[in-house]
Amino acid sequence: MKVVVLTGAGISAESGIPTFRGKDGLWNKYDPTQLATPEAFNKDPKLVWEWYDWRRQLIAKAQPNEGHRILAQMENSIKDFWLITQNVDGLHQRAGSKKVIELHGNIWKVRCLKCREEYFEYKAPLEEIPPKCKYCGGLLRPGVVWFGESLPTDALEKAFKLSEEADIFLVVGTSAQVYPAAELPFIAKRSGAKLIEVNPEETPVTPYCDVSLRESASTGLKKAWEEIRKYTA
């Protein structure tokens, strides 16, 4: 029995990390074209880094919530389990999840535009903005996927393959509006998977779900875990 989970910003909302869409989403307050595109970074890397430094400090103070911990418990209990996330905050790993595919990168990674080295940098706040590469002194950029950029090929191919193979596909806290990640639940459903959703609001995935729970991640995942146990028992 293969269980595959897709998470979005909603699962980290209970840890105090703002979502991007919805009533209080970041993109209602900030213009993504000025903060999360290659063009914005080329124009003003300092401004972009100031925004990411603010987000990194916010995430550094946050703790994994019950939803993150339940998914880590699922991984420990289910032999064939994978977690695909659109989040860049690293909270799944901090909660104990190991089989994690990050579709949109990781905010704690930095990549040098000069020597192309990529590494983790956990200082928050950063010592200088924009930060420089520890290897060559070149300009660093956040290790995340910006608007207009392609998702990492290996991660995306693995996510598509896992979705096709899933017996149970669980969708948690995602608006299901950002492609290609939003396509994964539909791939799983077409391939015969049981589709379970946890989200306080209806999404484009809702009409296709076998079980759809209108709840926050932490409370909804407890019920989703009960449903999954029925299939995996």
Secondary structure, DSSP 8 states (H G I E B T S, - for coil): -EEEEEE-THHHHTTT---SSSTT-GGGTS-HHHHSSHHHHHH-HHHHHHHHHHHHHHHHH----HHHHHHHHHHHH-SEEEEEE---S-HHHHHT--SEEETTEEEEEEEETTT--EEE---SS-SSSS-B-TTT--BEEEEE--TTS---HHHHHHHHHHHHH-SEEEEES--S-STTGGGHHHHHHHTT-EEEEE-SS--TTGGG-SEEE-S-HHHHHHHHHHHHHHHH-
